[in-house]
Amino acid sequence: MFEAMVLACSLIEPTDCWEFQDTLGPYSTSKQCYARALEMTAHIKENFGSEMSPAKYVCDELKG
């Protein structure tokens, strides 16, 4: 199982970054997780406009 996370940083203050955790997962495959991370990235851009820029996304494999 995989869990998506997106890191987005302020364009005004680049050291001000937020971690966005997915609320729909976890996902069975890494491919599904990365698709969700890309969807989250699009939502961040849509909701924050030019204030926040997604900088990185990861899919962590859940242990246990």
C-alpha positions in Angstrom: 0.0 0.0 0.0 1.2 3.5 -0.8 0.4 7.0 0.6 0.7 10.2 -1.4 2.2 13.5 -0.1 2.8 16.8 -1.9 5.2 19.5 -0.7 4.3 23.0 -1.9 6.2 26.2 -1.2 5.2 29.8 -1.2 6.3 31.8 -4.2 6.5 34.9 -2.0 8.5 33.3 0.8 10.2 30.2 -0.7 11.3 28.9 2.7 7.6 28.7 3.8 6.5 25.2 2.7 3.5 23.1 3.4 3.1 19.3 3.4 -0.2 18.2 1.9 -1.3 14.6 3.0 -3.8 12.7 0.8 -7.1 11.9 2.5 -8.4 9.4 -0.1 -5.7 6.7 0.0 -3.9 4.5 0.6 -3.4 3.0 -2.8 -2.6 -0.6 -3.9 0.0 0.3 -6.4 2.6 3.0 -6.7 1.2 3.9 -10.2 -2.2 4.7 -8.5 -0.5 6.7 -5.8 1.5 8.8 -8.3 -1.6 9.5 -10.3 -3.2 10.8 -7.1 -0.2 12.9 -6.3 -0.4 14.6 -9.7 -4.1 15.2 -9.1 -3.3 16.8 -5.7 -0.7 19.0 -7.4 -3.3 20.2 -9.8 -5.7 21.0 -6.9 -3.0 22.9 -5.1 -2.4 25.1 -8.2 -6.1 25.6 -8.6 -6.8 26.5 -5.0 -3.7 28.6 -4.3 -3.1 30.1 -7.7 0.1 32.0 -8.0 0.7 31.9 -4.2 1.9 28.3 -3.8 4.0 26.1 -6.1 4.1 22.3 -5.7 7.7 21.5 -5.4 7.8 17.8 -4.9 5.6 14.8 -4.5 6.3 11.3 -3.1 4.5 8.1 -2.5 5.6 6.4 0.6 5.2 2.6 0.9 3.3 1.8 4.1 4.9 -0.8 6.3 3.0 -3.5 8.2 
